[in-house]
Amino acid sequence: MVTHRANQDKIIEDAIERSRPITIFLKSGVSLKGKVLSHDSYTIFLEADEKQTLVYKHFITSIYPARMNRPL
């Protein structure tokens, strides 16, 4: 049986390998969008607008691939 943590790690690893930005929603309602630089069992290290942020996984409600701007 695959655990919730293993699924989360697969999504994060895929974002790192493909250099794709993700959007992270926090329990406070704040959303963060950026590229994942690294992660471990407890944290995700995210870079957005040349700023780096350390996010604790226990404070995350959901993770999604960031939306790409489509040409009109």
PQR file of N, CA, C, O and H, with PARSE charges and radii, in Angstrom:
ATOM      1  N   MET A   1       0.840  -1.190   0.000 -0.4000 1.5000
ATOM      2  CA  MET A   1       0.000   0.000   0.000 -0.0000 2.0000
ATOM      3  C   MET A   1       0.881   1.248   0.000  0.5500 1.7000
ATOM      4  O   MET A   1       1.814   1.360   0.796 -0.5500 1.4000
ATOM      5  N   VAL A   2       0.581   2.172  -0.888 -0.4000 1.5000
ATOM      6  CA  VAL A   2       1.335   3.409  -0.989 -0.0000 2.0000
ATOM      7  C   VAL A   2       0.767   4.404   0.026  0.5500 1.7000
ATOM      8  O   VAL A   2      -0.445   4.610   0.092 -0.5500 1.4000
ATOM      9  H   VAL A   2      -0.177   2.081  -1.534  0.4000 1.0000
ATOM     10  N   THR A   3       1.637   5.006   0.802 -0.4000 1.5000
ATOM     11  CA  THR A   3       1.188   5.943   1.826 -0.0000 2.0000
ATOM     12  C   THR A   3       0.989   7.335   1.258  0.5500 1.7000
ATOM     13  O   THR A   3       1.458   7.651   0.165 -0.5500 1.4000
ATOM     14  H   THR A   3       2.621   4.838   0.749  0.4000 1.0000
ATOM     15  N   HIS A   4       0.289   8.157   2.013 -0.4000 1.5000
ATOM     16  CA  HIS A   4       0.061   9.554   1.632 -0.0000 2.0000
ATOM     17  C   HIS A   4       1.392  10.256   1.445  0.5500 1.7000
ATOM     18  O   HIS A   4       1.559  11.024   0.498 -0.5500 1.4000
ATOM     19  H   HIS A   4      -0.092   7.901   2.901  0.4000 1.0000
ATOM     20  N   ARG A   5       2.338  10.003   2.331 -0.4000 1.5000
ATOM     21  CA  ARG A   5       3.660  10.641   2.268 -0.0000 2.0000
ATOM     22  C   ARG A   5       4.391  10.254   0.981  0.5500 1.7000
ATOM     23  O   ARG A   5       5.042  11.096   0.362 -0.5500 1.4000
ATOM     24  H   ARG A   5       2.203   9.379   3.101  0.4000 1.0000
ATOM     25  N   ALA A   6       4.284   8.976   0.573 -0.4000 1.5000
ATOM     26  CA  ALA A   6       4.948   8.519  -0.651 -0.0000 2.0000
ATOM     27  C   ALA A   6       4.365   9.213  -1.880  0.5500 1.7000
ATOM     28  O   ALA A   6       5.110   9.577  -2.789 -0.5500 1.4000
ATOM     29  H   ALA A   6       3.754   8.293   1.076  0.4000 1.0000
ATOM     30  N   ASN A   7       3.052   9.403  -1.922 -0.4000 1.5000
ATOM     31  CA  ASN A   7       2.419  10.115  -3.039 -0.0000 2.0000
ATOM     32  C   ASN A   7       2.886  11.565  -3.096  0.5500 1.7000
ATOM     33  O   ASN A   7       3.178  12.093  -4.169 -0.5500 1.4000
ATOM     34  H   ASN A   7       2.446   9.107  -1.183  0.4000 1.0000
ATOM     35  N   GLN A   8       2.951  12.192  -1.948 -0.4000 1.5000
ATOM     36  CA  GLN A   8       3.409  13.575  -1.863 -0.0000 2.0000
ATOM     37  C   GLN A   8       4.850  13.684  -2.367  0.5500 1.7000
ATOM     38  O   GLN A   8       5.180  14.600  -3.121 -0.5500 1.4000
ATOM     39  H   GLN A   8       2.713  11.764  -1.076  0.4000 1.0000
ATOM     40  N   ASP A   9       5.694  12.757  -1.952 -0.4000 1.5000
ATOM     41  CA  ASP A   9       7.094  12.773  -2.371 -0.0000 2.0000
ATOM     42  C   ASP A   9       7.233  12.561  -3.872  0.5500 1.7000
ATOM     43  O   ASP A   9       8.118  13.153  -4.489 -0.5500 1.4000
ATOM     44  H   ASP A   9       5.426  12.013  -1.339  0.4000 1.0000
ATOM     45  N   LYS A  10       6.383  11.733  -4.479 -0.4000 1.5000
ATOM     46  CA  LYS A  10       6.424  11.522  -5.928 -0.0000 2.0000
ATOM     47  C   LYS A  10       6.104  12.815  -6.671  0.5500 1.7000
ATOM     48  O   LYS A  10       6.767  13.144  -7.655 -0.5500 1.4000
ATOM     49  H   LYS A  10       5.664  11.252  -3.978  0.4000 1.0000
ATOM     50  N   ILE A  11       5.109  13.540  -6.214 -0.4000 1.5000
ATOM     51  CA  ILE A  11       4.731  14.803  -6.842 -0.0000 2.0000
ATOM     52  C   ILE A  11       5.870  15.811  -6.730  0.5500 1.7000
ATOM     53  O   ILE A  11       6.191  16.504  -7.696 -0.5500 1.4000
ATOM     54  H   ILE A  11       4.571  13.273  -5.415  0.4000 1.0000
ATOM     55  N   ILE A  12       6.473  15.890  -5.564 -0.4000 1.5000
ATOM     56  CA  ILE A  12       7.566  16.840  -5.343 -0.0000 2.0000
ATOM     57  C   ILE A  12       8.793  16.453  -6.168  0.5500 1.7000
ATOM     58  O   ILE A  12       9.419  17.317  -6.782 -0.5500 1.4000
ATOM     59  H   ILE A  12       6.213  15.328  -4.779  0.4000 1.0000
ATOM     60  N   GLU A  13       9.140  15.175  -6.190 -0.4000 1.5000
ATOM     61  CA  GLU A  13      10.289  14.705  -6.973 -0.0000 2.0000
ATOM     62  C   GLU A  13      10.081  14.983  -8.458  0.5500 1.7000
ATOM     63  O   GLU A  13      11.021  15.380  -9.147 -0.5500 1.4000
ATOM     64  H   GLU A  13       8.631  14.473  -5.691  0.4000 1.0000
ATOM     65  N   ASP A  14       8.867  14.782  -8.960 -0.4000 1.5000
ATOM     66  CA  ASP A  14       8.559  15.049 -10.359 -0.0000 2.0000
ATOM     67  C   ASP A  14       8.744  16.535 -10.673  0.5500 1.7000
ATOM     68  O   ASP A  14       9.272  16.888 -11.728 -0.5500 1.4000
ATOM     69  H   ASP A  14       8.103  14.460  -8.401  0.4000 1.0000
ATOM     70  N   ALA A  15       8.314  17.396  -9.765 -0.4000 1.5000
ATOM     71  CA  ALA A  15       8.469  18.844  -9.954 -0.0000 2.0000
ATOM     72  C   ALA A  15       9.944  19.229  -9.989  0.5500 1.7000
ATOM     73  O   ALA A  15      10.338  20.100 -10.765 -0.5500 1.4000
ATOM     74  H   ALA A  15       7.886  17.109  -8.908  0.4000 1.0000
ATOM     75  N   ILE A  16      10.761  18.590  -9.157 -0.4000 1.5000
ATOM     76  CA  ILE A  16      12.200  18.874  -9.145 -0.0000 2.0000
ATOM     77  C   ILE A  16      12.841  18.394 -10.444  0.5500 1.7000
ATOM     78  O   ILE A  16      13.584  19.139 -11.083 -0.5500 1.4000
ATOM     79  H   ILE A  16      10.441  17.883  -8.526  0.4000 1.0000
ATOM     80  N   GLU A  17      12.558  17.160 -10.834 -0.4000 1.5000
ATOM     81  CA  GLU A  17      13.168  16.582 -12.031 -0.0000 2.0000
ATOM     82  C   GLU A  17      12.823  17.351 -13.298  0.5500 1.7000
ATOM     83  O   GLU A  17      13.673  17.521 -14.172 -0.5500 1.4000
ATOM     84  H   GLU A  17      11.954  16.555 -10.315  0.4000 1.0000
ATOM     85  N   ARG A  18      11.599  17.811 -13.402 -0.4000 1.5000
ATOM     86  CA  ARG A  18      11.145  18.506 -14.608 -0.0000 2.0000
ATOM     87  C   ARG A  18      11.275  20.020 -14.498  0.5500 1.7000
ATOM     88  O   ARG A  18      10.924  20.742 -15.431 -0.5500 1.4000
ATOM     89  H   ARG A  18      10.909  17.673 -12.692  0.4000 1.0000
ATOM     90  N   SER A  19      11.775  20.505 -13.365 -0.4000 1.5000
ATOM     91  CA  SER A  19      11.907  21.947 -13.112 -0.0000 2.0000
ATOM     92  C   SER A  19      10.583  22.675 -13.319  0.5500 1.7000
ATOM     93  O   SER A  19      10.543  23.785 -13.851 -0.5500 1.4000
ATOM     94  H   SER A  19      12.060  19.918 -12.606  0.4000 1.0000
ATOM     95  N   ARG A  20       9.513  22.034 -12.893 -0.4000 1.5000
ATOM     96  CA  ARG A  20       8.176  22.626 -13.010 -0.0000 2.0000
ATOM     97  C   ARG A  20       7.800  23.321 -11.712  0.5500 1.7000
ATOM     98  O   ARG A  20       8.026  22.783 -10.628 -0.5500 1.4000
ATOM     99  H   ARG A  20       9.546  21.133 -12.461  0.4000 1.0000
ATOM    100  N   PRO A  21       7.229  24.510 -11.819 -0.5600 1.5000
ATOM    101  CA  PRO A  21       6.760  25.177 -10.607  0.2800 2.0000
ATOM    102  C   PRO A  21       5.513  24.487 -10.048  0.5500 1.7000
ATOM    103  O   PRO A  21       4.757  23.849 -10.781 -0.5500 1.4000
ATOM    104  N   ILE A  22       5.317  24.625  -8.758 -0.4000 1.5000
ATOM    105  CA  ILE A  22       4.129  24.090  -8.095 -0.0000 2.0000
ATOM    106  C   ILE A  22       3.475  25.202  -7.296  0.5500 1.7000
ATOM    107  O   ILE A  22       4.096  26.220  -6.989 -0.5500 1.4000
ATOM    108  H   ILE A  22       5.930  25.143  -8.162  0.4000 1.0000
ATOM    109  N   THR A  23       2.214  24.990  -6.965 -0.4000 1.5000
ATOM    110  CA  THR A  23       1.502  25.886  -6.061 -0.0000 2.0000
ATOM    111  C   THR A  23       1.200  25.106  -4.795  0.5500 1.7000
ATOM    112  O   THR A  23       0.638  24.012  -4.844 -0.5500 1.4000
ATOM    113  H   THR A  23       1.709  24.163  -7.214  0.4000 1.0000
ATOM    114  N   ILE A  24       1.578  25.675  -3.666 -0.4000 1.5000
ATOM    115  CA  ILE A  24       1.358  25.056  -2.361 -0.0000 2.0000
ATOM    116  C   ILE A  24       0.333  25.897  -1.614  0.5500 1.7000
ATOM    117  O   ILE A  24       0.495  27.112  -1.496 -0.5500 1.4000
ATOM    118  H   ILE A  24       2.035  26.564  -3.626  0.4000 1.0000
ATOM    119  N   PHE A  25      -0.705  25.272  -1.114 -0.4000 1.5000
ATOM    120  CA  PHE A  25      -1.707  25.947  -0.296 -0.0000 2.0000
ATOM    121  C   PHE A  25      -1.466  25.591   1.164  0.5500 1.7000
ATOM    122  O   PHE A  25      -1.331  24.418   1.514 -0.5500 1.4000
ATOM    123  H   PHE A  25      -0.837  24.285  -1.209  0.4000 1.0000
ATOM    124  N   LEU A  26      -1.413  26.615   2.011 -0.4000 1.5000
ATOM    125  CA  LEU A  26      -1.146  26.422   3.429 -0.0000 2.0000
ATOM    126  C   LEU A  26      -2.434  26.449   4.244  0.5500 1.7000
ATOM    127  O   LEU A  26      -3.467  26.924   3.772 -0.5500 1.4000
ATOM    128  H   LEU A  26      -1.522  27.567   1.726  0.4000 1.0000
ATOM    129  N   LYS A  27      -2.367  25.945   5.449 -0.4000 1.5000
ATOM    130  CA  LYS A  27      -3.537  25.923   6.342 -0.0000 2.0000
ATOM    131  C   LYS A  27      -4.066  27.323   6.632  0.5500 1.7000
ATOM    132  O   LYS A  27      -5.248  27.494   6.929 -0.5500 1.4000
ATOM    133  H   LYS A  27      -1.528  25.559   5.833  0.4000 1.0000
ATOM    134  N   SER A  28      -3.198  28.314   6.546 -0.4000 1.5000
ATOM    135  CA  SER A  28      -3.609  29.699   6.809 -0.0000 2.0000
ATOM    136  C   SER A  28      -4.385  30.311   5.647  0.5500 1.7000
ATOM    137  O   SER A  28      -4.926  31.410   5.773 -0.5500 1.4000
ATOM    138  H   SER A  28      -2.238  28.175   6.304  0.4000 1.0000
ATOM    139  N   GLY A  29      -4.443  29.595   4.498 -0.4000 1.5000
ATOM    140  CA  GLY A  29      -5.126  30.109   3.329 -0.0000 2.0000
ATOM    141  C   GLY A  29      -4.185  30.754   2.323  0.5500 1.7000
ATOM    142  O   GLY A  29      -4.602  31.098   1.217 -0.5500 1.4000
ATOM    143  H   GLY A  29      -4.003  28.703   4.396  0.4000 1.0000
ATOM    144  N   VAL A  30      -2.936  30.919   2.690 -0.4000 1.5000
ATOM    145  CA  VAL A  30      -1.935  31.510   1.807 -0.0000 2.0000
ATOM    146  C   VAL A  30      -1.518  30.492   0.754  0.5500 1.7000
ATOM    147  O   VAL A  30      -1.410  29.302   1.048 -0.5500 1.4000
ATOM    148  H   VAL A  30      -2.597  30.639   3.588  0.4000 1.0000
ATOM    149  N   SER A  31      -1.284  30.955  -0.472 -0.4000 1.5000
ATOM    150  CA  SER A  31      -0.753  30.070  -1.508 -0.0000 2.0000
ATOM    151  C   SER A  31       0.636  30.567  -1.907  0.5500 1.7000
ATOM    152  O   SER A  31       0.880  31.770  -1.999 -0.5500 1.4000
ATOM    153  H   SER A  31      -1.373  31.922  -0.711  0.4000 1.0000
ATOM    154  N   LEU A  32       1.528  29.624  -2.138 -0.4000 1.5000
ATOM    155  CA  LEU A  32       2.891  29.923  -2.567 -0.0000 2.0000
ATOM    156  C   LEU A  32       3.128  29.231  -3.894  0.5500 1.7000
ATOM    157  O   LEU A  32       2.797  28.056  -4.055 -0.5500 1.4000
ATOM    158  H   LEU A  32       1.329  28.647  -2.063  0.4000 1.0000
ATOM    159  N   LYS A  33       3.707  29.960  -4.854 -0.4000 1.5000
ATOM    160  CA  LYS A  33       4.009  29.357  -6.146 -0.0000 2.0000
ATOM    161  C   LYS A  33       5.500  29.519  -6.408  0.5500 1.7000
ATOM    162  O   LYS A  33       6.054  30.605  -6.245 -0.5500 1.4000
ATOM    163  H   LYS A  33       3.976  30.915  -4.723  0.4000 1.0000
ATOM    164  N   GLY A  34       6.151  28.417  -6.821 -0.4000 1.5000
ATOM    165  CA  GLY A  34       7.567  28.483  -7.130 -0.0000 2.0000
ATOM    166  C   GLY A  34       8.133  27.121  -7.465  0.5500 1.7000
ATOM    167  O   GLY A  34       7.407  26.130  -7.546 -0.5500 1.4000
ATOM    168  H   GLY A  34       5.700  27.534  -6.954  0.4000 1.0000
ATOM    169  N   LYS A  35       9.450  27.084  -7.662 -0.4000 1.5000
ATOM    170  CA  LYS A  35      10.139  25.839  -7.986 -0.0000 2.0000
ATOM    171  C   LYS A  35      10.694  25.218  -6.716  0.5500 1.7000
ATOM    172  O   LYS A  35      11.217  25.914  -5.846 -0.5500 1.4000
ATOM    173  H   LYS A  35      10.040  27.889  -7.597  0.4000 1.0000
ATOM    174  N   VAL A  36      10.574  23.913  -6.623 -0.4000 1.5000
ATOM    175  CA  VAL A  36      11.097  23.184  -5.472 -0.0000 2.0000
ATOM    176  C   VAL A  36      12.596  22.986  -5.675  0.5500 1.7000
ATOM    177  O   VAL A  36      13.026  22.413  -6.676 -0.5500 1.4000
ATOM    178  H   VAL A  36      10.149  23.347  -7.330  0.4000 1.0000
ATOM    179  N   LEU A  37      13.379  23.462  -4.723 -0.4000 1.5000
ATOM    180  CA  LEU A  37      14.826  23.277  -4.783 -0.0000 2.0000
ATOM    181  C   LEU A  37      15.230  21.954  -4.138  0.5500 1.7000
ATOM    182  O   LEU A  37      16.118  21.258  -4.631 -0.5500 1.4000
ATOM    183  H   LEU A  37      13.030  23.928  -3.910  0.4000 1.0000
ATOM    184  N   SER A  38      14.566  21.614  -3.026 -0.4000 1.5000
ATOM    185  CA  SER A  38      14.823  20.347  -2.344 -0.0000 2.0000
ATOM    186  C   SER A  38      13.711  20.099  -1.331  0.5500 1.7000
ATOM    187  O   SER A  38      12.863  20.958  -1.090 -0.5500 1.4000
ATOM    188  H   SER A  38      13.845  22.179  -2.626  0.4000 1.0000
ATOM    189  N   HIS A  39      13.737  18.901  -0.744 -0.4000 1.5000
ATOM    190  CA  HIS A  39      12.761  18.565   0.288 -0.0000 2.0000
ATOM    191  C   HIS A  39      13.303  17.427   1.127  0.5500 1.7000
ATOM    192  O   HIS A  39      14.225  16.717   0.723 -0.5500 1.4000
ATOM    193  H   HIS A  39      14.426  18.204  -0.941  0.4000 1.0000
ATOM    194  N   ASP A  40      12.715  17.266   2.302 -0.4000 1.5000
ATOM    195  CA  ASP A  40      13.020  16.125   3.160 -0.0000 2.0000
ATOM    196  C   ASP A  40      11.706  15.669   3.792  0.5500 1.7000
ATOM    197  O   ASP A  40      10.632  16.043   3.321 -0.5500 1.4000
ATOM    198  H   ASP A  40      11.967  17.842   2.629  0.4000 1.0000
ATOM    199  N   SER A  41      11.780  14.884   4.826 -0.4000 1.5000
ATOM    200  CA  SER A  41      10.572  14.344   5.451 -0.0000 2.0000
ATOM    201  C   SER A  41       9.670  15.411   6.069  0.5500 1.7000
ATOM    202  O   SER A  41       8.469  15.192   6.234 -0.5500 1.4000
ATOM    203  H   SER A  41      12.652  14.580   5.209  0.4000 1.0000
ATOM    204  N   TYR A  42      10.247  16.562   6.407 -0.4000 1.5000
ATOM    205  CA  TYR A  42       9.483  17.565   7.146 -0.0000 2.0000
ATOM    206  C   TYR A  42       9.307  18.897   6.431  0.5500 1.7000
ATOM    207  O   TYR A  42       8.414  19.668   6.782 -0.5500 1.4000
ATOM    208  H   TYR A  42      11.221  16.739   6.273  0.4000 1.0000
ATOM    209  N   THR A  43      10.144  19.185   5.432 -0.4000 1.5000
ATOM    210  CA  THR A  43      10.124  20.506   4.815 -0.0000 2.0000
ATOM    211  C   THR A  43      10.232  20.452   3.294  0.5500 1.7000
ATOM    212  O   THR A  43      10.649  19.451   2.712 -0.5500 1.4000
ATOM    213  H   THR A  43      10.870  18.560   5.146  0.4000 1.0000
ATOM    214  N   ILE A  44       9.840  21.570   2.669 -0.4000 1.5000
ATOM    215  CA  ILE A  44      10.045  21.796   1.241 -0.0000 2.0000
ATOM    216  C   ILE A  44      10.747  23.142   1.115  0.5500 1.7000
ATOM    217  O   ILE A  44      10.317  24.135   1.703 -0.5500 1.4000
ATOM    218  H   ILE A  44       9.501  22.383   3.142  0.4000 1.0000
ATOM    219  N   PHE A  45      11.830  23.166   0.344 -0.4000 1.5000
ATOM    220  CA  PHE A  45      12.581  24.399   0.096 -0.0000 2.0000
ATOM    221  C   PHE A  45      12.166  24.913  -1.270  0.5500 1.7000
ATOM    222  O   PHE A  45      12.445  24.280  -2.289 -0.5500 1.4000
ATOM    223  H   PHE A  45      12.179  22.360  -0.134  0.4000 1.0000
ATOM    224  N   LEU A  46      11.494  26.069  -1.294 -0.4000 1.5000
ATOM    225  CA  LEU A  46      10.850  26.608  -2.491 -0.0000 2.0000
ATOM    226  C   LEU A  46      11.507  27.923  -2.883  0.5500 1.7000
ATOM    227  O   LEU A  46      11.878  28.716  -2.017 -0.5500 1.4000
ATOM    228  H   LEU A  46      11.268  26.583  -0.466  0.4000 1.0000
ATOM    229  N   GLU A  47      11.655  28.161  -4.200 -0.4000 1.5000
ATOM    230  CA  GLU A  47      12.184  29.433  -4.690 -0.0000 2.0000
ATOM    231  C   GLU A  47      11.162  30.097  -5.593  0.5500 1.7000
ATOM    232  O   GLU A  47      10.654  29.480  -6.529 -0.5500 1.4000
ATOM    233  H   GLU A  47      11.354  27.517  -4.903  0.4000 1.0000
ATOM    234  N   ALA A  48      10.863  31.359  -5.306 -0.4000 1.5000
ATOM    235  CA  ALA A  48       9.925  32.138  -6.110 -0.0000 2.0000
ATOM    236  C   ALA A  48      10.391  33.584  -6.137  0.5500 1.7000
ATOM    237  O   ALA A  48      10.722  34.151  -5.095 -0.5500 1.4000
ATOM    238  H   ALA A  48      11.276  31.860  -4.546  0.4000 1.0000
ATOM    239  N   ASP A  49      10.419  34.177  -7.310 -0.4000 1.5000
ATOM    240  CA  ASP A  49      10.832  35.585  -7.459 -0.0000 2.0000
ATOM    241  C   ASP A  49      12.175  35.857  -6.795  0.5500 1.7000
ATOM    242  O   ASP A  49      12.348  36.866  -6.110 -0.5500 1.4000
ATOM    243  H   ASP A  49      10.151  33.716  -8.156  0.4000 1.0000
ATOM    244  N   GLU A  50      13.118  34.951  -7.004 -0.4000 1.5000
ATOM    245  CA  GLU A  50      14.474  35.054  -6.458 -0.0000 2.0000
ATOM    246  C   GLU A  50      14.516  35.068  -4.924  0.5500 1.7000
ATOM    247  O   GLU A  50      15.522  35.464  -4.334 -0.5500 1.4000
ATOM    248  H   GLU A  50      12.977  34.132  -7.560  0.4000 1.0000
ATOM    249  N   LYS A  51      13.435  34.641  -4.288 -0.4000 1.5000
ATOM    250  CA  LYS A  51      13.388  34.519  -2.829 -0.0000 2.0000
ATOM    251  C   LYS A  51      13.213  33.046  -2.490  0.5500 1.7000
ATOM    252  O   LYS A  51      12.492  32.326  -3.181 -0.5500 1.4000
ATOM    253  H   LYS A  51      12.618  34.320  -4.768  0.4000 1.0000
ATOM    254  N   GLN A  52      13.863  32.606  -1.441 -0.4000 1.5000
ATOM    255  CA  GLN A  52      13.768  31.208  -1.029 -0.0000 2.0000
ATOM    256  C   GLN A  52      12.966  31.108   0.261  0.5500 1.7000
ATOM    257  O   GLN A  52      13.117  31.922   1.172 -0.5500 1.4000
ATOM    258  H   GLN A  52      14.449  33.191  -0.879  0.4000 1.0000
ATOM    259  N   THR A  53      12.108  30.085   0.319 -0.4000 1.5000
ATOM    260  CA  THR A  53      11.221  29.896   1.457 -0.0000 2.0000
ATOM    261  C   THR A  53      11.274  28.445   1.913  0.5500 1.7000
ATOM    262  O   THR A  53      11.238  27.529   1.091 -0.5500 1.4000
ATOM    263  H   THR A  53      11.986  29.424  -0.421  0.4000 1.0000
ATOM    264  N   LEU A  54      11.357  28.241   3.196 -0.4000 1.5000
ATOM    265  CA  LEU A  54      11.298  26.912   3.781 -0.0000 2.0000
ATOM    266  C   LEU A  54       9.888  26.707   4.320  0.5500 1.7000
ATOM    267  O   LEU A  54       9.433  27.462   5.179 -0.5500 1.4000
ATOM    268  H   LEU A  54      11.386  28.985   3.864  0.4000 1.0000
ATOM    269  N   VAL A  55       9.195  25.683   3.814 -0.4000 1.5000
ATOM    270  CA  VAL A  55       7.816  25.416   4.194 -0.0000 2.0000
ATOM    271  C   VAL A  55       7.756  24.082   4.932  0.5500 1.7000
ATOM    272  O   VAL A  55       8.262  23.076   4.436 -0.5500 1.4000
ATOM    273  H   VAL A  55       9.565  25.071   3.116  0.4000 1.0000
ATOM    274  N   TYR A  56       7.146  24.071   6.103 -0.4000 1.5000
ATOM    275  CA  TYR A  56       6.975  22.824   6.848 -0.0000 2.0000
ATOM    276  C   TYR A  56       5.780  22.062   6.284  0.5500 1.7000
ATOM    277  O   TYR A  56       4.692  22.619   6.135 -0.5500 1.4000
ATOM    278  H   TYR A  56       6.735  24.889   6.505  0.4000 1.0000
ATOM    279  N   LYS A  57       5.992  20.786   5.973 -0.4000 1.5000
ATOM    280  CA  LYS A  57       4.964  19.976   5.327 -0.0000 2.0000
ATOM    281  C   LYS A  57       3.691  19.847   6.164  0.5500 1.7000
ATOM    282  O   LYS A  57       2.601  19.725   5.605 -0.5500 1.4000
ATOM    283  H   LYS A  57       6.876  20.334   6.094  0.4000 1.0000
ATOM    284  N   HIS A  58       3.811  19.872   7.493 -0.4000 1.5000
ATOM    285  CA  HIS A  58       2.616  19.714   8.318 -0.0000 2.0000
ATOM    286  C   HIS A  58       1.667  20.913   8.200  0.5500 1.7000
ATOM    287  O   HIS A  58       0.520  20.841   8.641 -0.5500 1.4000
ATOM    288  H   HIS A  58       4.697  19.971   7.947  0.4000 1.0000
ATOM    289  N   PHE A  59       2.141  22.007   7.611 -0.4000 1.5000
ATOM    290  CA  PHE A  59       1.330  23.206   7.444 -0.0000 2.0000
ATOM    291  C   PHE A  59       0.717  23.298   6.047  0.5500 1.7000
ATOM    292  O   PHE A  59       0.020  24.265   5.741 -0.5500 1.4000
ATOM    293  H   PHE A  59       3.073  22.065   7.254  0.4000 1.0000
ATOM    294  N   ILE A  60       0.973  22.297   5.196 -0.4000 1.5000
ATOM    295  CA  ILE A  60       0.470  22.284   3.822 -0.0000 2.0000
ATOM    296  C   ILE A  60      -0.864  21.546   3.752  0.5500 1.7000
ATOM    297  O   ILE A  60      -1.020  20.468   4.326 -0.5500 1.4000
ATOM    298  H   ILE A  60       1.539  21.512   5.444  0.4000 1.0000
ATOM    299  N   THR A  61      -1.828  22.143   3.037 -0.4000 1.5000
ATOM    300  CA  THR A  61      -3.102  21.456   2.833 -0.0000 2.0000
ATOM    301  C   THR A  61      -3.138  20.749   1.486  0.5500 1.7000
ATOM    302  O   THR A  61      -3.711  19.666   1.372 -0.5500 1.4000
ATOM    303  H   THR A  61      -1.701  23.018   2.571  0.4000 1.0000
ATOM    304  N   SER A  62      -2.523  21.356   0.450 -0.4000 1.5000
ATOM    305  CA  SER A  62      -2.511  20.721  -0.863 -0.0000 2.0000
ATOM    306  C   SER A  62      -1.382  21.265  -1.723  0.5500 1.7000
ATOM    307  O   SER A  62      -0.866  22.360  -1.497 -0.5500 1.4000
ATOM    308  H   SER A  62      -2.057  22.236   0.543  0.4000 1.0000
ATOM    309  N   ILE A  63      -1.012  20.456  -2.729 -0.4000 1.5000
ATOM    310  CA  ILE A  63       0.040  20.822  -3.678 -0.0000 2.0000
ATOM    311  C   ILE A  63      -0.492  20.552  -5.085  0.5500 1.7000
ATOM    312  O   ILE A  63      -1.038  19.482  -5.355 -0.5500 1.4000
ATOM    313  H   ILE A  63      -1.431  19.567  -2.913  0.4000 1.0000
ATOM    314  N   TYR A  64      -0.329  21.526  -5.977 -0.4000 1.5000
ATOM    315  CA  TYR A  64      -0.768  21.400  -7.361 -0.0000 2.0000
ATOM    316  C   TYR A  64       0.331  21.888  -8.293  0.5500 1.7000
ATOM    317  O   TYR A  64       1.138  22.735  -7.910 -0.5500 1.4000
ATOM    318  H   TYR A  64       0.115  22.395  -5.758  0.4000 1.0000
ATOM    319  N   PRO A  65       0.371  21.359  -9.513 -0.5600 1.5000
ATOM    320  CA  PRO A  65       1.267  21.961 -10.511  0.2800 2.0000
ATOM    321  C   PRO A  65       0.828  23.398 -10.746  0.5500 1.7000
ATOM    322  O   PRO A  65      -0.370  23.672 -10.819 -0.5500 1.4000
ATOM    323  N   ALA A  66       1.776  24.315 -10.866 -0.4000 1.5000
ATOM    324  CA  ALA A  66       1.428  25.713 -11.108 -0.0000 2.0000
ATOM    325  C   ALA A  66       0.837  25.858 -12.492  0.5500 1.7000
ATOM    326  O   ALA A  66       1.237  25.155 -13.420 -0.5500 1.4000
ATOM    327  H   ALA A  66       2.749  24.093 -10.807  0.4000 1.0000
ATOM    328  N   ARG A  67      -0.104  26.758 -12.636 -0.4000 1.5000
ATOM    329  CA  ARG A  67      -0.742  26.969 -13.935 -0.0000 2.0000
ATOM    330  C   ARG A  67       0.207  27.715 -14.856  0.5500 1.7000
ATOM    331  O   ARG A  67       0.870  28.672 -14.457 -0.5500 1.4000
ATOM    332  H   ARG A  67      -0.429  27.330 -11.882  0.4000 1.0000
ATOM    333  N   MET A  68       0.255  27.266 -16.062 -0.4000 1.5000
ATOM    334  CA  MET A  68       1.091  27.900 -17.070 -0.0000 2.0000
ATOM    335  C   MET A  68       0.252  28.960 -17.774  0.5500 1.7000
ATOM    336  O   MET A  68      -0.935  28.748 -18.023 -0.5500 1.4000
ATOM    337  H   MET A  68      -0.283  26.488 -16.386  0.4000 1.0000
ATOM    338  N   ASN A  69       0.858  30.092 -18.093 -0.4000 1.5000
ATOM    339  CA  ASN A  69       0.162  31.120 -18.872 -0.0000 2.0000
ATOM    340  C   ASN A  69       0.069  30.653 -20.309  0.5500 1.7000
ATOM    341  O   ASN A  69       1.078  30.307 -20.924 -0.5500 1.4000
ATOM    342  H   ASN A  69       1.823  30.263 -17.890  0.4000 1.0000
ATOM    343  N   ARG A  70      -1.134  30.641 -20.843 -0.4000 1.5000
ATOM    344  CA  ARG A  70      -1.346  30.208 -22.221 -0.0000 2.0000
ATOM    345  C   ARG A  70      -1.397  31.424 -23.140  0.5500 1.7000
ATOM    346  O   ARG A  70      -1.986  32.446 -22.787 -0.5500 1.4000
ATOM    347  H   ARG A  70      -1.954  30.922 -20.344  0.4000 1.0000
ATOM    348  N   PRO A  71      -0.783  31.317 -24.316 -0.5600 1.5000
ATOM    349  CA  PRO A  71      -0.887  32.454 -25.256  0.2800 2.0000
ATOM    350  C   PRO A  71      -2.317  32.609 -25.755  0.5500 1.7000
ATOM    351  O   PRO A  71      -3.023  31.614 -25.918 -0.5500 1.4000
ATOM    352  N   LEU A  72      -2.748  33.826 -25.999 -0.4000 1.5000
ATOM    353  CA  LEU A  72      -4.112  34.081 -26.481 -0.0000 2.0000
ATOM    354  C   LEU A  72      -4.248  33.853 -27.952  0.5500 1.7000
ATOM    355  O   LEU A  72      -5.334  34.026 -28.505 -0.5500 1.4000
ATOM    356  H   LEU A  72      -2.174  34.634 -25.867  0.4000 1.0000
TER
END
